[in-house]
Amino acid sequence: MNAELYDADVLAELVPDLPGPVLAAARAALAEAEPWWRRVASVVLQNQARVLAAFQAAGVAEHHLAPSTGYGIGDPGRAKVEEVFARVFGAEAALVRPQIVSGTHAITLGLFAVLRPGDEMIAAAGTPYDTLLPVLRGAPGSLAEWGVSYREVPLAPDGRPDLEALRRAIGPRTRAVFIQRSRGYALRPSLTVAEIGRIVETVRGVREDIVCVVDNCYGEFCETAEPTAAGADLVCGSLIKNPGGGLAPTGGYVVGRAELVEAAAARLTAPGIGAEVGASLGTTRLILQGLFLAPHVVGEALAGAHFAAAFFARLGLNVRPRVDEPRTDLIQAVELGSAEALVAFCEAVQAASPVDSGARPRPEAMPGYDDPVVMAAGTFVQGASIELSADGPLRPPYAAYFQGGLTREHVVVAALQAAAALWRRGLIPAAGGHAGGGPGARL
């Protein structure tokens, strides 16, 4: 859809009494985002062809969509799902299960598949996402409790991985290097697949036996290749983010080298049982159909993120990434500068949601987070980040992490409503800011 189809009259009707400067910023942002929408369309087309080819090569048939119960022994649909995922990712094997409850759970399976007492894990891109930290240290059942040590390599001053520091950090006990693709609750740039490849190459240059594990959450189908194509040994993620296409009701995946995926399956169930059990419980059709739709749905979310970057920058807010920067995940960070503005932003996004639009998000302590977090998620699937959501921890610079969107139109409407709410409360610096990002936007 071309940006010019959203004419001024239509935009003005979307939000009652839309402030004139907000309307002007939206019109300019749509024009600014349109060239990037065309780039997104090219990525979507290539990824759709890749996914379709995987379905065809695997020979997916109607009988594969039937559910299983109990142990799920011999479930042909479950096996077909995992074959399709392995083909899409160009991996030797895949573990794709509704019993994997989150991205953190999938990553944990991958790490416990690789690491043993006395081993060391190094995080190659600074501090990992908040919910993974208890897995690494401190919590009952953590890797630390198993005698696995953990270190992290700080990012370089430009926010990119410091490859030389990583090379120096690798020692004789280093068994795994962890690579987080997305920014998480941080303002660092997300990693491209090419950057992940350079990290893997750096690690391989020191020792070939070190396993590279990638947290791929928010990144699937944002580029035309996945981290497996860059040499990653294990890649982990959630089905209620990108690869579920908005249809998968739950689940996660681990893909990569066959022996490591097998070890992750043993951690999910039990040694000697591994991937041979696990009922699909009617999720097979939704997982496969969601995967088929995922390239298009991710493209809609990316198009919305390009608009949001241009729009909020024109309202004087710092945004990361800028509209004209490459996208390798769904997350659009908008720095709001105060707890009041962050909560108001999330309230407005919640009010613009199809589900629970009458709810009012409030900051609260959440498992795995050090700071109170405010979350707007009026989603059909609880916590589904491929659907439009906004959240952030209550700590400076009080950034809202605005991500997802099953349609770009929903992102546009929600962004307009959020900006209007902030404007009326005097929480937006100014309209007509320079295009592409506020003064603090990353280079």
Summary of the structure (lengths in Angstrom):
residues: 443
radius of gyration: 21.5
end to end distance: 29.4
largest distance: 65.3
contacts: 1618
relative contact order: 0.15
helix: 43%
strand: 13%
